Amino acid sequence: MPHRALGIDEILREVAAWVVNTHPPTAVSLACCAKLFEEPALRALWETQKELPTLLKTLPPDCWESRPQSPSGESGEIVCDSF
């Protein structure tokens, strides 16, 4: 049974925000394995992301690959093959 403090939405959001700011992959793990943290962790992840590739990089390394910038000057890309 979780601590009573974790029943307070504001505390859950603060914990999730702290985890996202210190180690985003841990926040993804929390969202995936603990129903209690799913919504607060996912919300904090989406609120802090400036671009999608950063969020994709929080997935396990075997789920995505980074392709280098092309010689023509186009930016590199992140490709997710697992979905």
C-alpha positions in Angstrom: 0.0 0.0 0.0 1.5 3.4 -1.0 2.2 6.1 1.5 -0.8 8.4 2.2 1.2 11.3 0.8 1.1 9.7 -2.6 -2.7 10.0 -2.6 -2.3 13.8 -2.9 -2.2 14.7 -6.6 0.0 17.8 -6.1 2.7 15.6 -4.4 2.6 13.0 -7.2 3.0 15.8 -9.8 6.0 17.3 -7.9 7.7 13.9 -7.6 7.1 13.1 -11.3 8.4 16.6 -12.3 11.5 16.1 -10.2 12.2 12.6 -11.7 11.6 13.9 -15.2 14.1 16.8 -14.6 16.7 14.6 -13.1 16.5 11.3 -15.1 13.8 11.1 -17.8 14.2 7.4 -18.5 13.3 6.7 -14.9 10.1 8.7 -15.4 9.2 6.5 -18.4 9.9 3.4 -16.3 7.6 4.8 -13.5 4.9 5.5 -16.0 5.1 2.0 -17.4 5.2 0.0 -14.2 3.3 2.0 -11.6 -0.3 2.9 -12.4 -0.1 5.5 -9.6 2.7 7.4 -11.4 1.4 6.9 -15.0 -0.5 10.1 -15.5 1.7 12.4 -13.5 4.9 11.1 -15.1 3.6 11.2 -18.7 2.2 14.7 -18.1 5.5 15.9 -16.8 7.4 14.3 -19.7 5.2 16.0 -22.3 5.4 19.4 -20.5 9.2 19.4 -20.5 9.8 18.2 -24.0 10.8 20.8 -26.6 11.0 18.4 -29.5 9.8 14.8 -30.1 13.3 13.2 -30.6 14.2 14.1 -27.0 11.2 12.2 -25.8 11.9 9.2 -28.1 15.4 8.9 -26.7 14.0 8.1 -23.3 12.8 4.7 -24.8 15.2 1.8 -24.5 18.2 2.1 -26.9 17.1 -0.9 -28.9 13.9 0.8 -29.8 15.3 3.8 -31.8 18.4 4.8 -33.8 19.8 8.2 -34.6 20.8 8.8 -38.1 23.4 11.5 -38.8 22.8 14.8 -40.6 22.9 14.3 -44.3 25.6 16.0 -46.4 23.0 18.2 -48.1 22.4 19.9 -44.8 19.2 18.2 -43.8 18.9 17.5 -40.1 19.5 14.1 -38.7 16.5 11.9 -37.7 15.4 9.6 -35.0 13.8 6.4 -36.3 11.7 4.1 -34.1 11.6 0.7 -35.5 9.7 -1.0 -32.7 6.4 0.6 -33.3 
